[in-house]
Amino acid sequence: MTTPALLPLTGRRIPPLNLGPPSFSHHRATLRLSEKFILLLILSAFITLCFGAFFFLPDSSKHKRFDLGLEDVLIPHVDTSKGEKDIGGFLIHGQGHDEHRHREEEERLRNKIRADHERALEEAKEKLKKSRETIQAEIETEKNKVAQEIKKKETKPLPPVPLPNLIGINGGEPEDEDTREKREKIKEMMKHAWSNYRKYGWGHNELKPIAMKGHSTNIFGSSKMGATIVDALDTLYIMGLHDEFKEGQEWIDHNLDFSVNSEVSVFEVNIRFIGGLLAAYYLSGQEVFKNKAVQLAGKLLPAFNTPTGIPWAMVNLKSGIGRNWGWASAGSSILAEFGTLHMEFVHLSYLTGDPVYYQKVMHIRKLLQKMDRPDGLYPNYLNPKTGRWGQHHTSVGGLGDSFYEYLLKAWLMSDKTDIEARKMYDDAIEAIEKHLIRTSNGGLTFIGEWKNGHLERKMGHLTCFAGGMFALGADGSRKDKAGHYLQLGAEIAHTCHESYDRTVLKLGPEAFKFDGGAEAVAVRQNEKYYILRPEVIETYWYMWRFTHDPKYRQWGWEATEAIEKYCRVRGGFSGIKDVYSSAPAYDDVQQSFFLAETLKYLYLLFSSDDLLPLDHWVFNTEAHPLPVLHLANTTLSGNLDLQ
């Protein structure tokens, strides 16, 4: 699951204005940093020259000594032949041995000043030979070195925390040859995606595989934060691609910097960066990942500074100023964004011993429990200033999806002790089943969207994750309905497979309708695209784990072949603009979640169940595995007791 709101992914970015070369007067008023640097060098050399010249000018004492006003300074004369002081006689300072010693000192100082002067001039000459870009790069390097030194001094060591019992972090070799070959093919696809990102987009957030250059969107702000590196780490690790994993670790250690003036999505940065860093830490044990996750979490905390404690959608990592998406209902925060923090924040409190993260997410939960819910449903919008619902729009797809997922997974991650979370999940699913889940005329079970008391018979690709969620939550459901929810998961999986099978490319559209004769097909042109999304494959994997029905591996392989045939290009993998076209156009974006989720779920689908077993690991909504924790105390008091 990724990106509950598509608008940030497709939002327009304002291109930089090209104002042409500045006039001379304007140029003088706005000297670039490199030009200032050169002028400072020349000025310092000139000052050194003038200062040195002072010592080379002849003085009135014919170079016997510095004219420092010491002519009248008298010191007692010592008669060395008697070994005692001659009280009656005095020596003038500068005569005899002392005068010779001071001449040597003067000469040494002159030589030192001359050498410093010549060295400064040589450095200035060398700088002037370099290009403006080279000088700028050198300045940036020095700035980064200083910044790193400051960070090292400011970073407090985290308390040692014993790792939970980690089971199944590698292996998973399937028994039969055919499945092994398929798994190896998926691993090769991962290597193709990674190596091209490494070659053409390294350090950028994502890759444009056709243009072969870096790419980013407004959810990551304006900085190069290496989203693909962080998102892909755990996939690389479980696939045994340890050289590639080490490459990513080194980049993160030396380049991942959160002290930037950049406005980012709290939700996306949490699930991709904090989730990815925590998973990499648990799998590898490398402290750098834990430290970076905690640093970033501290940058997100100002987003919670609202009248209700419901966080803003976006926060500036440097200033801490937050705001919401302009398109959200009446300035509201989004359910799937502020409701998808619990897993990562509980782990942050576990690893740091600081209850603040736990308190933030539990405050959100308590607030939601107090609120009235129309028809028992959670609307997608909540105003962080007033604490009131916005537009009464409920969805298990975009804007709502992962909120329900995290209620269930909070219970699972607590080793099934967080009964409060389980109750909220069960209540929500009962209301969803009553109002949103229907069967089409053709017999397909789908989950619609509730808008002001009216059901829209449309289902999004994002909603297809719910099949896996229903199966995952079947055990422990009310009224012994485990079989019912496992069957519901299977029906959703079937519907989503049909949305793939009814296209020309055998890849699913972004959204599909169930109106009249149109079932499980996209109607609008702007809903016919496929951007390498993982949700359908995610459900195949969960259904495989719980049933071992071979059709789920068959369906997963169909999707693998379609991705390989239609999305693979020389520079990586690209999304498709129209899955109903036999000659599709590319969107030229290799999404970070393709490496984090789509390829990971495919690899797990063709692995044995002992790789990341579900009774020991819980996957966040970006498919980053986090270990089950034993929560002895889940009250809101803040006295977090994590065993």
PLY file of the C-alpha trace (Angstrom):
ply
format ascii 1.0
element vertex 643
property float x
property float y
property float z
element edge 642
property int vertex1
property int vertex2
end_header
0.00 0.00 0.00
1.30 3.42 -0.79
0.20 6.95 -1.18
-3.41 7.15 -0.08
-3.79 10.37 -2.01
-2.78 10.37 -5.63
-2.89 14.10 -6.01
0.54 14.66 -4.47
1.99 12.11 -6.89
0.51 13.80 -9.91
0.62 17.38 -8.74
2.21 19.91 -11.06
5.55 21.37 -10.14
6.39 24.96 -11.04
9.44 25.00 -13.33
12.26 27.40 -12.45
12.04 30.75 -14.19
14.74 31.56 -16.74
15.33 35.28 -16.42
18.42 35.41 -18.64
21.82 36.80 -17.67
21.73 39.57 -15.07
22.88 43.10 -15.86
26.28 44.27 -14.61
24.77 46.42 -11.86
22.53 43.56 -10.77
25.47 41.19 -10.88
27.44 43.46 -8.55
24.59 43.52 -6.09
24.15 39.76 -6.05
27.66 38.31 -6.14
27.64 34.57 -6.13
29.24 32.70 -3.27
32.17 31.54 -5.41
32.97 35.11 -6.53
32.86 36.34 -2.95
35.23 33.55 -2.02
37.76 34.61 -4.69
37.58 38.28 -3.63
38.16 37.30 -0.01
41.25 35.33 -1.03
42.66 38.28 -2.99
41.87 40.70 -0.17
43.53 38.47 2.41
46.62 38.17 0.20
46.77 41.97 -0.15
46.50 42.47 3.61
49.22 39.89 4.18
51.44 41.71 1.65
50.95 45.06 3.38
51.51 43.57 6.82
54.67 41.85 5.62
55.99 45.04 4.02
55.92 46.69 7.42
58.71 44.39 8.56
60.86 44.92 5.47
61.04 48.72 5.78
64.28 50.05 7.34
63.93 51.53 10.82
65.75 54.40 12.53
67.90 52.06 14.61
69.51 50.57 11.48
67.95 47.17 12.09
69.48 46.73 15.54
66.09 45.91 17.03
62.35 46.50 16.72
61.43 50.00 17.67
59.05 48.97 20.43
59.88 51.73 22.90
62.37 49.59 24.81
65.37 51.92 24.49
65.08 53.03 28.09
64.35 49.62 29.57
67.22 48.81 31.97
68.03 45.45 33.46
70.53 44.70 36.21
74.05 43.69 35.09
75.26 40.38 36.41
79.00 39.93 36.86
79.34 36.39 35.69
82.98 36.18 36.77
81.97 36.56 40.43
78.62 34.78 40.13
76.81 37.71 41.71
74.82 40.76 40.60
76.62 44.09 40.06
74.23 46.50 41.74
76.02 49.52 40.50
76.00 48.81 36.77
73.23 48.31 34.18
73.15 46.96 30.65
70.97 48.49 27.96
68.56 45.84 26.49
69.63 44.85 22.95
73.38 44.92 23.55
75.71 41.93 23.38
74.15 38.47 23.29
70.57 39.72 23.61
70.99 41.97 20.57
72.18 39.05 18.46
69.30 36.85 19.67
66.73 39.48 18.75
68.24 39.88 15.27
67.72 36.15 14.73
64.14 36.41 16.00
63.44 39.31 13.63
64.81 37.34 10.70
62.75 34.27 11.61
59.55 36.33 11.74
60.36 37.99 8.41
60.92 34.60 6.78
57.68 33.23 8.20
55.66 36.21 6.98
57.31 36.02 3.55
56.50 32.28 3.31
52.88 32.81 4.43
52.50 35.63 1.93
53.88 33.55 -0.94
51.70 30.57 0.00
48.55 32.75 0.10
49.37 34.16 -3.33
49.93 30.66 -4.73
46.60 29.46 -3.30
44.83 32.46 -4.80
46.42 31.75 -8.19
45.34 28.11 -8.02
41.78 29.11 -7.11
41.61 31.52 -10.01
42.55 28.71 -12.40
39.53 26.63 -11.30
36.05 26.93 -12.74
33.23 28.53 -10.80
31.52 25.14 -10.48
34.67 23.54 -9.02
35.05 26.30 -6.44
31.37 26.00 -5.53
31.73 22.24 -5.11
34.76 22.71 -2.84
32.85 25.20 -0.72
29.91 22.80 -0.43
32.28 19.99 0.57
33.77 22.09 3.34
30.30 23.13 4.51
29.22 19.50 4.63
32.30 18.55 6.63
31.55 21.25 9.18
27.88 20.22 9.32
28.83 16.57 9.88
31.19 17.51 12.70
28.45 19.56 14.37
26.01 16.66 14.02
28.47 14.24 15.61
28.80 16.53 18.60
25.03 17.07 18.90
23.92 13.46 18.39
23.23 11.79 21.69
23.93 8.07 21.84
20.74 6.03 22.09
20.32 3.68 25.03
21.19 0.06 24.27
18.03 -1.94 23.60
17.98 -5.70 23.15
16.69 -6.74 19.75
13.51 -8.80 19.77
13.84 -12.45 18.86
14.28 -12.20 15.08
13.25 -15.27 13.11
13.32 -15.89 9.37
15.37 -12.95 8.12
16.95 -14.94 5.30
16.49 -18.16 3.38
13.07 -19.11 2.09
14.44 -21.34 -0.67
11.46 -23.13 -2.31
11.60 -26.88 -2.75
10.65 -27.26 -6.41
12.83 -26.16 -9.31
10.12 -24.24 -11.17
9.38 -22.02 -8.18
13.10 -21.45 -7.60
13.53 -20.28 -11.20
10.63 -17.87 -10.88
12.04 -16.49 -7.64
15.43 -16.01 -9.29
13.78 -14.14 -12.17
12.15 -11.73 -9.72
15.54 -11.24 -8.06
17.02 -10.42 -11.46
14.28 -7.82 -12.00
15.22 -6.25 -8.68
18.87 -6.09 -9.76
17.84 -4.45 -13.05
15.76 -1.82 -11.23
18.48 -1.14 -8.64
21.49 -1.07 -10.96
19.84 1.43 -13.29
18.81 3.63 -10.40
22.41 3.33 -9.16
23.69 4.36 -12.58
21.28 7.13 -13.55
19.46 8.38 -10.45
21.76 7.74 -7.48
20.80 9.97 -4.56
17.66 11.24 -6.26
14.35 10.12 -4.82
13.28 8.11 -7.85
14.32 7.33 -11.42
13.11 8.29 -14.87
14.14 5.05 -16.64
13.59 6.28 -20.21
15.16 9.72 -19.82
17.75 7.98 -17.61
17.93 10.64 -14.93
16.72 11.32 -11.42
13.09 12.08 -10.57
11.14 13.38 -7.60
7.65 14.49 -6.57
6.34 17.03 -4.08
5.77 14.37 -1.40
9.55 14.31 -0.89
10.03 18.06 -0.97
12.78 19.74 -2.95
15.74 17.73 -1.64
17.58 14.67 -2.91
16.81 12.29 -0.05
17.47 9.00 -1.81
13.94 7.65 -1.28
14.57 4.64 -3.54
17.69 3.72 -1.56
15.90 3.75 1.78
12.78 2.06 0.40
14.71 -0.77 -1.29
17.13 -1.70 1.49
15.14 -4.48 3.15
14.19 -6.00 -0.22
17.87 -6.15 -1.14
18.65 -7.75 2.20
16.08 -10.53 2.10
17.03 -11.30 -1.52
20.64 -11.75 -0.41
21.90 -8.81 -2.50
24.35 -7.75 0.19
26.77 -5.81 -2.02
23.90 -3.61 -3.18
22.68 -3.34 0.43
26.14 -2.14 1.48
26.10 0.50 -1.29
22.83 1.85 0.07
24.08 1.77 3.65
27.18 3.80 2.76
25.11 6.41 0.94
22.77 6.74 3.91
25.66 6.99 6.36
27.41 9.77 4.45
24.66 11.61 2.55
21.21 11.23 4.11
20.61 14.63 5.70
17.36 15.78 7.27
18.48 19.31 8.22
17.25 20.67 4.91
14.82 23.45 4.08
12.31 21.11 2.49
8.59 20.50 2.94
7.69 16.81 2.94
4.67 14.57 3.41
4.60 13.33 7.01
2.82 10.15 5.93
5.10 9.29 3.02
8.29 10.05 4.90
7.08 7.97 7.83
6.14 4.84 5.88
9.02 4.97 3.38
11.91 6.46 5.36
11.26 5.69 9.02
9.69 2.34 8.15
12.48 1.49 5.72
15.25 2.53 8.12
13.74 0.61 11.03
13.33 -2.54 8.93
16.92 -2.26 7.68
18.09 -1.90 11.29
16.20 -4.94 12.53
17.36 -7.10 9.62
21.02 -6.05 9.62
21.65 -4.77 13.14
23.50 -1.72 11.74
23.12 1.19 14.17
23.26 3.84 11.45
19.73 2.95 10.34
18.29 3.28 13.83
20.07 6.59 14.41
18.85 8.05 11.11
15.27 6.93 11.83
15.31 8.68 15.21
16.82 11.85 13.72
14.07 12.00 11.11
11.32 11.27 13.62
12.42 14.29 15.63
11.96 16.41 12.49
8.38 15.16 12.09
7.23 15.87 15.64
6.49 19.60 15.02
3.73 18.47 12.62
1.72 17.46 15.71
1.68 21.03 17.03
-1.99 21.62 16.21
-4.93 22.51 18.49
-6.13 18.89 18.43
-2.84 17.00 18.15
-3.91 15.68 14.74
-0.78 16.26 12.64
-0.50 18.37 9.53
-0.09 16.54 6.24
3.18 18.31 5.49
6.01 19.73 7.56
9.15 21.69 6.73
12.07 19.65 8.03
14.07 22.77 8.90
11.50 25.23 10.23
8.99 22.74 11.63
6.12 24.68 10.03
3.23 22.44 8.98
0.23 22.75 6.71
-2.34 20.60 4.91
-2.85 19.83 1.25
-4.69 22.64 -0.49
-7.11 20.21 -2.14
-8.17 18.47 1.11
-11.70 19.17 2.35
-11.81 22.49 4.23
-8.17 22.35 5.29
-8.53 18.87 6.77
-5.95 16.25 7.58
-6.44 12.87 5.91
-7.47 9.71 7.78
-5.02 7.41 6.00
-2.16 9.83 6.71
-2.55 10.67 10.40
-3.88 7.14 10.99
-0.79 5.43 9.54
1.87 6.29 12.11
1.25 3.80 14.90
3.58 0.95 13.92
6.64 3.08 13.29
6.11 5.37 16.29
5.68 2.50 18.74
8.96 1.04 17.50
10.63 4.43 17.90
9.59 4.56 21.55
10.79 0.99 22.01
14.22 1.74 20.56
14.76 5.12 22.25
12.98 4.69 25.57
11.25 8.00 24.83
7.45 7.71 25.18
6.75 10.85 23.13
6.22 8.93 19.89
3.86 6.45 21.53
1.97 9.28 23.21
1.43 11.10 19.91
-0.24 8.14 18.18
-2.23 7.09 21.23
-3.58 10.63 21.52
-4.87 10.34 17.95
-6.54 7.04 18.81
-8.23 8.43 21.93
-9.53 11.44 20.01
-11.03 9.23 17.31
-12.70 7.01 19.90
-14.56 9.98 21.34
-15.94 11.19 18.02
-19.30 10.33 16.52
-19.03 8.38 13.28
-21.77 8.75 10.64
-23.26 5.29 10.02
-20.38 3.86 12.08
-17.93 4.88 9.32
-14.78 6.96 9.59
-14.85 9.90 7.14
-11.60 10.51 5.26
-11.20 14.12 6.42
-10.69 15.59 9.90
-9.94 19.25 10.61
-6.86 19.50 12.90
-7.94 22.91 14.22
-11.57 22.20 15.13
-11.51 18.44 15.61
-14.55 18.09 13.34
-15.02 15.80 10.37
-14.78 17.32 6.92
-16.65 15.96 3.93
-18.44 12.68 4.75
-16.50 10.56 2.30
-15.41 7.06 3.38
-13.08 4.85 1.39
-11.07 1.68 1.95
-8.95 2.85 -0.98
-7.08 6.14 -1.30
-7.48 8.54 1.66
-8.70 5.84 4.05
-7.01 2.51 3.33
-4.02 2.14 5.66
-5.88 3.55 8.70
-7.83 0.28 8.92
-4.71 -1.73 8.11
-2.82 -0.15 11.03
-5.62 -0.83 13.52
-5.29 -4.53 12.76
-1.50 -4.45 12.65
-1.23 -2.55 15.94
-2.97 -5.55 17.51
-0.72 -8.04 15.70
2.46 -6.11 16.47
1.59 -6.09 20.19
1.50 -9.90 20.12
-2.30 -9.56 20.12
-2.42 -7.74 23.47
-3.63 -4.34 22.17
-7.30 -5.27 22.52
-8.38 -1.66 22.04
-6.94 -1.60 18.51
-8.58 -4.92 17.65
-11.98 -3.64 18.80
-11.66 -0.49 16.69
-10.73 -2.65 13.68
-13.67 -5.02 14.16
-16.14 -2.15 14.58
-14.84 -0.43 11.45
-14.91 -3.60 9.32
-18.48 -4.38 10.35
-19.60 -0.90 9.23
-17.64 -1.25 5.98
-19.18 -4.61 5.25
-22.64 -3.22 5.91
-22.37 -0.06 3.82
-19.54 -0.46 1.27
-19.18 -4.10 0.24
-21.50 -5.31 -2.50
-21.73 -8.01 -5.17
-22.01 -6.98 -8.82
-24.53 -8.37 -11.29
-21.75 -10.56 -12.63
-21.03 -12.01 -9.18
-17.91 -9.97 -8.34
-17.48 -8.80 -4.74
-16.26 -5.21 -4.59
-15.73 -2.42 -2.06
-17.30 0.87 -3.12
-16.88 4.39 -1.76
-19.39 6.08 0.56
-20.12 9.71 -0.27
-22.71 11.55 1.82
-24.89 8.49 2.28
-24.53 7.31 -1.33
-22.46 4.34 -2.51
-20.28 4.94 -5.55
-19.79 1.59 -7.30
-16.12 2.12 -8.03
-13.08 0.34 -6.63
-9.48 1.55 -6.78
-6.31 -0.46 -7.24
-5.31 0.78 -3.78
-8.42 -0.88 -2.33
-7.21 -4.29 -3.51
-4.92 -4.53 -0.48
-8.05 -5.22 1.58
-8.26 -8.84 0.42
-5.00 -9.53 2.21
-6.11 -7.47 5.23
-9.32 -9.49 5.64
-7.32 -12.73 5.50
-4.71 -11.42 7.94
-7.42 -10.39 10.41
-9.54 -13.53 10.07
-7.94 -15.23 13.05
-9.25 -13.48 16.15
-12.37 -12.05 14.51
-15.67 -11.79 16.37
-18.34 -14.47 16.53
-16.03 -17.11 15.14
-16.16 -15.49 11.70
-12.61 -16.41 10.70
-13.85 -18.52 7.78
-16.11 -15.72 6.60
-13.30 -13.15 6.45
-10.89 -15.56 4.79
-13.54 -16.15 2.13
-14.14 -12.41 1.80
-10.40 -11.95 1.22
-10.50 -14.60 -1.50
-13.44 -12.87 -3.21
-11.65 -9.52 -3.24
-8.54 -11.21 -4.63
-10.65 -12.72 -7.41
-12.23 -9.36 -8.30
-8.85 -7.64 -8.44
-7.46 -10.43 -10.61
-10.38 -9.87 -12.98
-9.45 -6.18 -13.20
-6.04 -7.34 -14.49
-7.34 -10.10 -16.72
-9.84 -7.83 -18.52
-7.12 -5.50 -19.84
-5.03 -5.90 -22.97
-1.74 -5.87 -21.05
-2.94 -8.06 -18.13
-2.04 -5.25 -15.74
-4.68 -3.59 -13.59
-6.00 -0.03 -14.01
-5.90 2.59 -11.29
-9.67 2.33 -10.72
-12.54 0.28 -12.15
-16.33 0.50 -12.16
-19.26 -1.83 -11.55
-21.98 0.12 -13.36
-24.34 -1.45 -15.87
-22.44 -3.68 -18.25
-19.02 -2.39 -17.16
-17.57 -4.60 -14.44
-13.99 -4.49 -13.17
-12.93 -2.21 -16.02
-11.84 1.41 -16.11
-14.18 3.83 -17.84
-12.37 7.15 -17.61
-9.12 7.68 -19.47
-7.45 9.09 -16.37
-8.09 5.80 -14.53
-6.52 3.46 -17.09
-2.91 3.79 -15.98
-0.71 1.33 -14.06
2.17 2.83 -12.05
3.84 -0.41 -10.87
1.49 -0.65 -7.89
1.76 -3.59 -5.44
-1.68 -3.95 -3.80
-3.05 -6.81 -5.92
0.17 -8.81 -5.56
0.17 -8.05 -1.83
-3.23 -9.72 -1.53
-2.05 -12.70 -3.62
0.82 -13.19 -1.17
-1.33 -13.06 1.97
-3.87 -15.41 0.43
-1.05 -17.80 -0.54
0.33 -17.78 3.00
-3.06 -18.58 4.53
-4.42 -21.05 1.94
-1.51 -22.32 -0.24
-3.97 -22.34 -3.12
-1.70 -22.57 -6.22
-3.85 -20.11 -8.17
-2.32 -17.22 -6.21
1.17 -18.11 -7.42
-0.23 -18.54 -10.92
-1.83 -15.08 -10.79
1.34 -13.58 -9.35
3.40 -15.05 -12.17
0.97 -13.65 -14.75
1.55 -10.20 -13.26
5.32 -10.77 -13.21
5.38 -11.66 -16.91
3.23 -8.64 -17.80
5.48 -6.27 -15.85
8.56 -7.79 -17.49
7.04 -7.59 -20.98
5.42 -4.16 -20.91
7.10 -2.15 -18.10
10.74 -3.14 -18.46
12.91 -0.71 -20.40
16.65 -0.38 -20.81
16.93 2.07 -17.93
14.73 0.23 -15.41
10.94 -0.21 -15.11
8.29 2.33 -16.10
4.60 2.76 -15.45
2.05 2.49 -18.29
-0.46 5.20 -19.25
-3.15 2.92 -20.69
-3.40 -0.79 -19.87
-6.11 -1.23 -22.51
-3.83 -0.15 -25.35
-1.80 -2.65 -27.38
0.82 0.06 -27.95
1.08 1.63 -24.52
2.91 4.84 -23.70
5.23 5.01 -20.71
4.94 7.45 -17.81
8.75 7.29 -17.39
8.78 6.87 -13.60
10.26 3.99 -11.62
8.44 4.41 -8.32
10.36 3.70 -5.13
7.52 1.47 -3.95
8.12 -0.83 -6.93
11.37 -1.93 -5.25
9.99 -1.72 -1.71
6.69 -3.53 -2.25
5.88 -4.96 -5.68
9.11 -6.91 -6.14
9.29 -7.84 -2.44
5.78 -9.33 -2.40
6.49 -11.22 -5.62
9.71 -12.62 -4.16
7.92 -13.68 -0.97
5.10 -15.24 -3.00
7.65 -17.61 -4.55
9.53 -18.23 -1.28
8.80 -20.71 1.48
6.82 -19.57 4.51
9.83 -19.56 6.83
11.08 -16.33 5.25
9.62 -13.52 7.40
6.89 -15.66 9.05
3.76 -13.70 9.86
3.62 -14.72 13.52
6.95 -12.93 14.07
6.83 -10.03 11.59
4.26 -7.37 10.70
4.64 -5.43 7.45
4.00 -1.71 7.45
1.98 -0.22 4.61
5.16 0.17 2.51
5.96 -3.56 3.00
8.74 -2.87 5.50
8.81 -5.77 8.01
8.88 -4.85 11.70
9.12 -7.47 14.47
6.31 -8.28 16.88
6.83 -6.55 20.26
5.51 -7.55 23.64
3.62 -4.55 25.02
3.10 -4.85 28.76
1.40 -1.48 29.08
-0.53 0.30 26.35
-2.19 3.02 28.40
-2.06 6.66 27.39
-0.18 7.61 30.56
3.12 7.71 28.70
4.77 5.24 31.06
5.69 3.03 28.19
6.79 -0.39 29.33
7.98 -2.35 26.34
9.52 -5.71 27.12
0 1
1 2
2 3
3 4
4 5
5 6
6 7
7 8
8 9
9 10
10 11
11 12
12 13
13 14
14 15
15 16
16 17
17 18
18 19
19 20
20 21
21 22
22 23
23 24
24 25
25 26
26 27
27 28
28 29
29 30
30 31
31 32
32 33
33 34
34 35
35 36
36 37
37 38
38 39
39 40
40 41
41 42
42 43
43 44
44 45
45 46
46 47
47 48
48 49
49 50
50 51
51 52
52 53
53 54
54 55
55 56
56 57
57 58
58 59
59 60
60 61
61 62
62 63
63 64
64 65
65 66
66 67
67 68
68 69
69 70
70 71
71 72
72 73
73 74
74 75
75 76
76 77
77 78
78 79
79 80
80 81
81 82
82 83
83 84
84 85
85 86
86 87
87 88
88 89
89 90
90 91
91 92
92 93
93 94
94 95
95 96
96 97
97 98
98 99
99 100
100 101
101 102
102 103
103 104
104 105
105 106
106 107
107 108
108 109
109 110
110 111
111 112
112 113
113 114
114 115
115 116
116 117
117 118
118 119
119 120
120 121
121 122
122 123
123 124
124 125
125 126
126 127
127 128
128 129
129 130
130 131
131 132
132 133
133 134
134 135
135 136
136 137
137 138
138 139
139 140
140 141
141 142
142 143
143 144
144 145
145 146
146 147
147 148
148 149
149 150
150 151
151 152
152 153
153 154
154 155
155 156
156 157
157 158
158 159
159 160
160 161
161 162
162 163
163 164
164 165
165 166
166 167
167 168
168 169
169 170
170 171
171 172
172 173
173 174
174 175
175 176
176 177
177 178
178 179
179 180
180 181
181 182
182 183
183 184
184 185
185 186
186 187
187 188
188 189
189 190
190 191
191 192
192 193
193 194
194 195
195 196
196 197
197 198
198 199
199 200
200 201
201 202
202 203
203 204
204 205
205 206
206 207
207 208
208 209
209 210
210 211
211 212
212 213
213 214
214 215
215 216
216 217
217 218
218 219
219 220
220 221
221 222
222 223
223 224
224 225
225 226
226 227
227 228
228 229
229 230
230 231
231 232
232 233
233 234
234 235
235 236
236 237
237 238
238 239
239 240
240 241
241 242
242 243
243 244
244 245
245 246
246 247
247 248
248 249
249 250
250 251
251 252
252 253
253 254
254 255
255 256
256 257
257 258
258 259
259 260
260 261
261 262
262 263
263 264
264 265
265 266
266 267
267 268
268 269
269 270
270 271
271 272
272 273
273 274
274 275
275 276
276 277
277 278
278 279
279 280
280 281
281 282
282 283
283 284
284 285
285 286
286 287
287 288
288 289
289 290
290 291
291 292
292 293
293 294
294 295
295 296
296 297
297 298
298 299
299 300
300 301
301 302
302 303
303 304
304 305
305 306
306 307
307 308
308 309
309 310
310 311
311 312
312 313
313 314
314 315
315 316
316 317
317 318
318 319
319 320
320 321
321 322
322 323
323 324
324 325
325 326
326 327
327 328
328 329
329 330
330 331
331 332
332 333
333 334
334 335
335 336
336 337
337 338
338 339
339 340
340 341
341 342
342 343
343 344
344 345
345 346
346 347
347 348
348 349
349 350
350 351
351 352
352 353
353 354
354 355
355 356
356 357
357 358
358 359
359 360
360 361
361 362
362 363
363 364
364 365
365 366
366 367
367 368
368 369
369 370
370 371
371 372
372 373
373 374
374 375
375 376
376 377
377 378
378 379
379 380
380 381
381 382
382 383
383 384
384 385
385 386
386 387
387 388
388 389
389 390
390 391
391 392
392 393
393 394
394 395
395 396
396 397
397 398
398 399
399 400
400 401
401 402
402 403
403 404
404 405
405 406
406 407
407 408
408 409
409 410
410 411
411 412
412 413
413 414
414 415
415 416
416 417
417 418
418 419
419 420
420 421
421 422
422 423
423 424
424 425
425 426
426 427
427 428
428 429
429 430
430 431
431 432
432 433
433 434
434 435
435 436
436 437
437 438
438 439
439 440
440 441
441 442
442 443
443 444
444 445
445 446
446 447
447 448
448 449
449 450
450 451
451 452
452 453
453 454
454 455
455 456
456 457
457 458
458 459
459 460
460 461
461 462
462 463
463 464
464 465
465 466
466 467
467 468
468 469
469 470
470 471
471 472
472 473
473 474
474 475
475 476
476 477
477 478
478 479
479 480
480 481
481 482
482 483
483 484
484 485
485 486
486 487
487 488
488 489
489 490
490 491
491 492
492 493
493 494
494 495
495 496
496 497
497 498
498 499
499 500
500 501
501 502
502 503
503 504
504 505
505 506
506 507
507 508
508 509
509 510
510 511
511 512
512 513
513 514
514 515
515 516
516 517
517 518
518 519
519 520
520 521
521 522
522 523
523 524
524 525
525 526
526 527
527 528
528 529
529 530
530 531
531 532
532 533
533 534
534 535
535 536
536 537
537 538
538 539
539 540
540 541
541 542
542 543
543 544
544 545
545 546
546 547
547 548
548 549
549 550
550 551
551 552
552 553
553 554
554 555
555 556
556 557
557 558
558 559
559 560
560 561
561 562
562 563
563 564
564 565
565 566
566 567
567 568
568 569
569 570
570 571
571 572
572 573
573 574
574 575
575 576
576 577
577 578
578 579
579 580
580 581
581 582
582 583
583 584
584 585
585 586
586 587
587 588
588 589
589 590
590 591
591 592
592 593
593 594
594 595
595 596
596 597
597 598
598 599
599 600
600 601
601 602
602 603
603 604
604 605
605 606
606 607
607 608
608 609
609 610
610 611
611 612
612 613
613 614
614 615
615 616
616 617
617 618
618 619
619 620
620 621
621 622
622 623
623 624
624 625
625 626
626 627
627 628
628 629
629 630
630 631
631 632
632 633
633 634
634 635
635 636
636 637
637 638
638 639
639 640
640 641
641 642
